[in-house]
Amino acid sequence: MGLFSRLFKKEEVEENLGQAPPDLLPQRNDICWCGSGLKYKKCHLEQDRVFLEKRRQKALNARKASCGPVYG
C-alpha cells in the first residue's frame, strides 16, 4: 500500500445494525415474527423500519463512493 493511499484512506466503521428482520415482513396487525405473541406494530415495526433505513443509507453511501470521478 502506497503512502498516499495510507494517508487518505477512509476509515471503515463497522456499524452494528441490529437483528435483521425476515425477508417477508408481516402486516401491522399480524403476530410478530420474533415469536413474542404481540402484534407486529407493538413489537418490532419501528425497529425494523430503523434497520431497513440504516441498511438503505449504507448501500447508498457505498454506491456514491464507488461512482467517484477517475483521474489519470
C-alpha positions in Angstrom: 0.0 0.0 0.0 1.4 3.4 -1.0 2.0 6.4 1.1 -0.9 8.4 -0.3 -3.4 5.6 0.0 -2.4 5.1 3.6 -2.7 8.8 4.3 -6.1 9.4 2.6 -7.7 6.0 3.4 -11.2 6.4 4.6 -11.7 4.6 7.9 -14.2 1.8 7.6 -16.5 1.9 10.6 -18.3 -1.3 11.1 -21.8 -0.4 12.3 -24.0 -2.8 14.1 -27.4 -2.6 12.5 -29.0 -5.0 15.0 -31.1 -8.1 14.3 -32.1 -8.4 10.7 -35.8 -8.8 10.0 -37.1 -11.7 7.8 -37.3 -11.2 4.1 -41.1 -11.2 4.1 -42.4 -8.8 6.8 -45.8 -9.3 8.4 -48.6 -6.8 8.2 -49.1 -4.3 11.0 -51.8 -6.4 12.8 -50.3 -9.8 12.3 -48.4 -11.7 15.0 -44.7 -10.5 15.2 -42.1 -12.6 13.5 -40.0 -12.9 16.7 -42.5 -15.2 18.4 -43.4 -12.9 21.3 -47.1 -13.2 20.7 -47.6 -9.5 20.3 -48.8 -7.7 17.3 -46.1 -6.6 14.9 -47.0 -2.9 15.3 -46.4 -3.1 19.0 -43.3 -5.3 18.9 -40.8 -4.9 16.0 -42.3 -2.5 13.5 -40.3 0.6 14.4 -37.1 -1.4 15.0 -37.4 -3.0 11.5 -38.0 0.4 9.9 -34.9 1.8 11.5 -32.8 -1.2 10.5 -34.0 -1.1 6.9 -33.4 2.7 6.7 -29.8 2.3 8.0 -29.2 -0.6 5.6 -30.5 1.5 2.7 -28.3 4.5 3.7 -25.3 2.3 3.9 -25.9 0.9 0.4 -26.4 4.4 -1.0 -23.2 5.6 0.6 -21.3 2.6 -0.8 -22.7 3.3 -4.3 -21.8 7.0 -4.1 -18.2 6.1 -3.0 -17.8 3.7 -5.9 -19.0 6.1 -8.5 -16.5 8.8 -7.8 -14.5 10.6 -10.6 -11.5 8.8 -12.0 -8.4 10.9 -12.6 -5.4 9.9 -14.6 
